[in-house]
Amino acid sequence: MADIFLSEDVTKLFHNKFVVVIGDSVMRGVYKDIVLMLQRNEFLSQAMLRRKGEPSHCNDQLIDIGEMTNNKTFREVRQYQTGYHLVRYYFVTGCYNSHTPALIRDLSSDPYPDVIIMNSCLWDVSRYGPRSMKVYKENLLKLFDHFSRILQPECLFIWTTAMPIAKTVKGGVLVPGLEFREDLLRLDVIEGNFYAKQAVVDAGHDVLDFHFYFRHHVNLRAADGIHWNGKAHRRMSNLLFTHICEAWGIALPGRRQLQPVNFDGTMYQPPGPEERYGGPIGRGNIQYNRDYTYASASNHQRAASCDPSYLSGSQHNMMNYGIGLVATNLLLIRASQMAYEQGQGNQWGNSQRGGQQRYLPPGSTGRYHPYHGRNNY
């Protein structure tokens, strides 16, 4: 559950903070909604969400832009800056590619980011050939190895899982010749989310499971089956702001008035950290090896037969992704999806930074200077 944030809350939350958003076009919408909320209480319009490479969005600035294509070479860097706020967006076509070293150089110099929000799963699993999933896992490890060297200890890194996509998608996601993979793409996204979650937690960072929260809100998805409308993006923002407040130890606005109830009419009590995350925050009950493989013949048989006790995770708590899917074998992933789409499962959402109060009150000296971009990106 997320609290409800208004513009004045976001202005205070990110006062003297440097926020970086990295990812695809959905993450561009996340960036645009943050920029909009720093100025006024409005939803993003469909026109705002569809545009890319525009000179300015809500008083931000286009720092760098590549050739306007749907190829893996496309790049875009945007920034919104005032005396007390700095928000930057990097478009990436993979978690680690030819543009990543320049991005890392940007983030390793002053001003250092206070928050990094990132996801690139859809591009990683759809645009890099038959070895996409294997390359994705390798690139995740490479990315977090670099981040472990450059990020400041107080930096809050949040990996958001890729949003649910439709069975039939439109646009430039699938390259010509790979249309036969369209039916599998939504399941590849779930599998990619699972591997990313493992790598992020192993690296000691946070995971916010957008896929879980929006699996029953596909009515907010755009007609192309991939993107989402302004109301969905505001919900994403509220989830992010709630997570950040809890990580920094800042009081929530407290505008959520409705108390959720269970199906039997009793008041819902949110699960504690042990129940939500399957063990100490940031780690599950089961330790995985580095290639994240875990499956036995009995598990495959139970998954294939859709054994409810297995799929619900009641006897096998495997890091609590959705319904507890754990294996790299596609059979297990596909079987787990059947129960996942029926609404079973727990959310991800690990917070490693509890109690770090870094908020600066209004009136303090701003620390940001004009950013003119770098030619190496």
Beta strands, then each sheet from edge to edge (+ up, - down):
strand 1: 17-23
strand 2: 61-65
strand 3: 76-81
strand 4: 85-91
strand 5: 115-119
strand 6: 156-160
strand 7: 206-208
sheet 1: 2+ 3- 4+ 1+ 5+ 6+ 7+
end
